[in-house]
Amino acid sequence: MALTDATPTAGGTPPPDLGCAACRAAYFLPADRRTVGRARRLVTEQLGSWGVDPDGCDTAALVVSELLTNAVLHTSSRRISCTVEATPELVLIQVTDDGSGPSVPRPRRAGYRDEVGRGLLPVKTVSERWGVSCAEYGDGRTVWAALRTTRS
């Protein structure tokens, strides 16, 4: 499956369909900063149980951390869902908020002293492809990232 870089748009960029053979897990979490560490642990443990290599688990944890932090800080959500899927070659992470934010998420340049504004740059760097789409239900949106990895 060839993946290209996605440029998020207001209309949305759908994530790749990994098919019915993918392993899947979903977590529903309160939109709170303390949730980010819990989500990292849940995703890392789940991917590890599916045989994803340690580097792939670490990369996924970074992506989950950045996407969840953005959803907590930049939306009016009360609850956030995090879905993870894995095939032998690809991990797909989707974070869906239930409230809208002021704009479509996109990488930006943070100043030297800025404390925020860098989160999507590492996501873009480590992902084969990433994007933003409208949430299936409600007013929120889904930010997703597809990561190359290996499973045993």
N, C-alpha and C positions, 0 to 999 in steps of 0.2 A: 504494500500500500504506500504510494508516494504521497507525502504530505508537503504542503508549502506553507509559508508564513501567511498568517491571516491579518488583515487590517480590520479592526473592529469598526462597525458602522452602526448607526442608529437602528437600521433595519435588522441587523443581526447577522452573525456568521455561525451557522450550525456546527456542532462538534461532529467529528467523524463517527460513523456507526460501526462499532466493533463487532456487531453480530451477536448471535445467541450463544456462541461458544465462550464469550468473555465471562470471567468471574466478576461479580458485582456486589457492592455493599453501599449502603446509604446511612448517613447519620443526620439527625435533626438536632440542632444545637441552639441554645439561646444566643442572641446577638450581643455578646459581651466579650471584652478583651480576654478574660480568663478562659474563654472557650478555645482560644487559638492553640494553646499548648495541649489541651485535651484532644483536639482534632488531629494534631500532628501525631500524637501517640497512637490514636485509634487507627489512622491510615497506615502508619509505619508497621504496626503489629499485623494489620490485615494483609498488607502486601507481603510481608515476611512469611505469613502463613500460606500464601499462595506461591511461594518460591521465588519472588522477585529478588534480584540480587541486592546486597546491602547499599551499593551506590545508587541504585534505582530508588530504593526506599528513602534514602537521604534526600535525593532530588525531589521526590514527591512530597516529602515533609516540608521542604523549602517552599514549594509551590502552594501547598495547602495553607501554610502560614501566611504567605503574602496575599493570597486571594481572600482568605477569611478575614484578615486584618482590614483589607480594603472594604469588605462588606460591612464590617462592624463600624468602621470609622466614617464611611462616606454614604451610608444609606440610613433610612429611617426604619430599618428592619427590627422586628422583635424576635424573629427566629430565622435561622439560616440552615440550609441543607448542604451537605457535602456528599457527593457521590463519587465513588472510585470504581473504575473498571480496569481489568487487565487481561491482555492476551499474552502469548509468549514474547511478542516483540514490542508491545505498546501499553502504556498506562494512560488512562484518561481520567482527569480530575475535573469535576464540575462543582462550582460553588454557586448556590442560588439564594438570593436575598428575597425578602417579601415586601420590601419597600423601595421606592425609587430614590435615586440620588440625583444630584444636579446635572450630571453629564454622563456620557458614555466613557467607561474606563479606557484609558490609553496611556502608553508610556510618556513620561515627560522628563524634562531636565530639571533636576533639583539643584539649588544653589549649594555652595560649600557648607553653609550654616543651616540649611533647611533640615528639619527633623523628619519630614515626610516627603513623598514624591518619588521615591526610588523603587517601590515595590514591584511594579510591572516590568521594569528593566531586567531583573534577574529571571522573572517568569519567561519573558521573551527570549532571553539568552539560552536557557536550558530546555526550552520546549521545541519540539519539531514544528508545532503549530499551536496557536492559541486564538481565542476569539470571544465575542460577547453576543449573546442572543437574548431575546425576550423570554422571560420565565413562561413555562407551560401554563401556569395558572396565576392569576393576580397581576399586580403592578410591578413586580420585581424583574430581575434579570439574572441570567446565568453567565458567569465568566468561567471559561474552561481552558484547559491546557492538555495537550497530548505529548507524552514523553516517550522517547525510545528507551527500551530497557531489555533485560533478558530475564527469563524465568527458567528455573530448573525443572 
